[in-house]
Amino acid sequence: MSAHASGWPSHLVVGGHSFIPELGNDPAASFETQLALVSACLDSGINGFDTTYEAERVALGRVLEELGRRAEARILAWNFFADPSSGAYLVGPTPYREPHLERMLNQLRTDRIDLLVVHPAGTAEEHAMQVEVAQRWRDAGRVGALGTWAPSEALLNRSPEPYTFFVQPRNPAQPSAPLFSRGAAHGWRGFATSPFNRGWLLDKLVAAAHKVEGVPPEEARTWLSDALLRFALFAPGVDHVIVGIRKLQWIERNRASLTRGPLADSDGTRLLRLFESTRESHDRA
């Protein structure tokens, strides 16, 4: 098992669904493409990799070991484990227990997880127990920072321990602006996810732009891909954005969005107007 990285990842973080066939509107990348994608991301300064599901951890672990570049990566892992009865891995969260750590480390082919997400799971008692388990792993140096999913106001008002970051969707359908701002005020780092809602939202907005504005679909897709990503990237309180990258050309496209900075007010208004048109069409259906 190789050395590991430490510290926070890059502003852009590669989503785990880049490595599996589900949860996206583009085909999953082959192993050879995954090698090229991860290598190109690291070369371009994108060093964060999210792994929610077991299959994502297995894929990323294999790729980083093959490349010999684990030391450059910052890995996020979550408490989602395959159903022992069916083997299905697109399932809900399971409370962490002691054996889970070695399972995750073996899947990732590493000796430490940089950022661990403690997604609430089970009963209140089971969740409290998993928080204690995660803290022991952190205190032993087996995992780095601990985070959670969409914290409540009560949790944000507590001491930052045990969490120092959180993950929450950020797109026009799920703006989450107050949560990110409150998290930042409490010193938590914010990870935005689902800027395109796994492509579903992007497809709907492309259709809306063509219908409402008469914009050709490919032209609309280019503008909307950039606008949606910047809507997440530059929201107050957002420090990192988790985004799927299944094609090499998406790397430079996403980095270009990062260099453009926040959306102009007119572009933000246009984006939200198009989103509202999709809701109005749904209401009339």
N, C-alpha and C positions, 0 to 999 in steps of 0.2 A: 504494500500500500504506500502511496506516494505522500509527499509533503502536501500541506494545505495552505490556503491563503488566510488572511485575517483582515478585519476591517469591513467597511461598507462597500457594496458593489457600485458599479457605474450607474449613471442616471437611467440608462436603458438596461433592462434585464430580459433575457431570453425566456419566454414562457415554455413550460414543460410540454404543452400540447404541440410544440414544434416537433416532438420526437415520437408521437403516437398518431395513429390514423384517425382517431375520433377527435371531436371538439374543435373542428376547424372546417372552413369551406374550401380548403385546398388539400390535395393529397399529401400524406405524410412523406417526409423525405427519406430516401434510401440511406443505408448505413454510410455509403460512400459520400453522399451529399451531406449527411450529418457531420461527418469528419471535416468536410470542406467548410460547412457553415460555422461550426464551433471554432475552427482554426481562424477563419476570417474575422469572426467576432472578436476573438482575443487579440488578433493583430490590429484591429481598429479601435481597441480600448473598451469594448463591451465585454465585461468580465463577470457579469451576474447571470446566474442560471437558476430558474425556479423549477422545482420538481414536486408537484402535488401528489401524483399517483405513483404506485410502485413501478409500473412499466416505464415511466419517465426517468425514475432514478436508475433503473437498470440500463436504459439506453445512454444516459449521460455518463454514468460510470464507465461504461464500455468505451465510449468515445474519448473521454479524457485520459483513460489509461492507454488507449491506442496512440493518442497524440503525445503522451508524456507531458501534459500541460496542466495537471491538477493544481499545481502550486500557484497558477495564475488566476484560478477561478474562485468566485465566491458563490457558494451553493446554498439555496434555500430548500428546506424539506418540510413536509407537512405530515400530520397524523392521519393519512389516508392509506389503508392497507387492503389488500385483496381479500374478498370474501372467502373464508376457508372452505366453505361448502361447494361453491361454484367456480372459484378462481377468478371471478369477475373483479376488475380493479376500478371501474368507474362507479365507486360506491361512496357513501358518506364517511365522515371522520370517525375514528375509533380512539377512545382515550389512551394516551401513551401508558405503557407498562414497561418494566425494566427490559424484557427481551427485545422490545422493538428497536432499541438503539443499535444493537449488533446487526439486526436484520437490515436496517437502513444503511449502515456503514458498509456492509457486505455488498448491497446493491450498488452503492455509489463507488465502491472500491477505494475507500479512503479511510482515514483514522479519525476524522473530525468533521462535523457539519458546521458551517459558518453561521448560518441563521436558521433557527428552528421556529416554525409557526405552531403555536399551540391553539388549534381551532377548538372552540368549545364543543364538547361531545359528552354523551351520556347524561346521567343525572348530575345534579349539583355536587353531590359527594364524589362521584367518579371524576368530574372535571377538576375538583379541588385536589384529588389524588394525583391526576396527571400533571398538574402544575408543579406539585412537589417533586414528582419524578423528573420533569424537565429541568427544574432548578438544580437538582443533584447532578444531572449530566453537565449542566453549565458550570457548576462549582468544581466539578472534577476535570474541567477542560475538554470534555468530549464534544460539547457544542459551544457555539459562541453566543451571540445575542438571541434573546427570546422575544417573540412577537405574537400577536393574536390577530383574529379576524374581526373587523368591524366592531371595535369596542364601544360599550355603552357609555353614556355620560358619567354614570357612577364610577365605572372603571377608570375613565380618563381622569377623574378628580382624585383618584387615589395616588399614592406614591408611584413613580415610574416602575418600581420593582413589582413583579418580576419582568415586566415587558419594557422594551425600549423602541419597538416599532409595531406597526399594524398594517394590514392589507385590506383594501376596500375597492370596489369597482369605481371607475370614473369615466363616464361618457354622458352624452346628453340625456339618455334614459335613466341614468343613475349618477347624477352630478356629485352628490356627497360632499358638496363644498363646505358646509358647516363642520362636518366631522374632520376633514383634513385640516381646517383652520384651528379647530380646538385641539387636535392632536399636536400640531406644531407649537401651540401656546403652552402645552404641557411638556414639551421637549421630546415628544415621540417622533420618530421618522416615519413618513407616510409612503407606502408602496401602493400605487394605483394599478389596478388590473382591468382587463376587458375594455381597452379603448375602442375596439371595434365590435365588442360583444361577440367575439370569435367569428367575425365576418358577417354575422346575421344583420347587425345594425348597418354596416357599410352597404350591404346589398340593398336594403330597404331605402337608404338615403340616395343611392345612385338612381334607383327607379324613380324616387320622388323628384330629383333634380332634372331628370329627363322629362317627366310629366309636367312639372310645375314651371320649370325655367326653360325647357327645350334644349338642355345641354346634352350633347352626345354622351352616351354611357361611359366610354373610355376617358373622355375629358373630365366627366363628373367624378369618376373613380379616382383619378389622379389627385384632383383637388380635395376630395373628401377624405382620402387616406391621410393626406398631410394635415388637414384641418382637425380630424378626430384625434390624431396622435398629439398634436400641439394642444388641443383642448385638455388632454390629460397631463402632458408633460409640464405645462406651465401654470397649472392651477396652484393657488396658494396652499402651502402645506404639503405638496407632493414633491418628494425627494427622488423617487424612483418609479419607473413605469414598466410593468411586466407586459411584454408584447410577443406574440408568436412570430417566429422567423423561420419559414420553411423554404425560402428561396434566397440564393446568394444576392440577387439584386435588391432584396428588401433591406439588406444591411445598410447600404449607402443611402437608400431612400429614407430610412428611419433616422440615420445620422444627419441627413440634410434637413429633416424636420426639426431636429434638435438645434441645429445652428441658426434656423430662421427666427427663433425666439417666439414669444407669445403671439397669439392671433391678434390681428387688428380688430378693433371693435366692430367694424363692418362685416368682417369675415365671421366673427363669433355670432353676430346677429343673423347672418345668412344661414349658418349652420343650424342654429336653434329654430329658425323659421322653417327650414326643410324638415327638421325633426317633428315639429308641431304638425306639419302637413301629413306626415305618416300617421300620426295619432288621429287626426281628423278623418282620414280615409278609413282607418280601422273602426272609428266610432260609427261611421255611416254604413259600414258593411253589415 
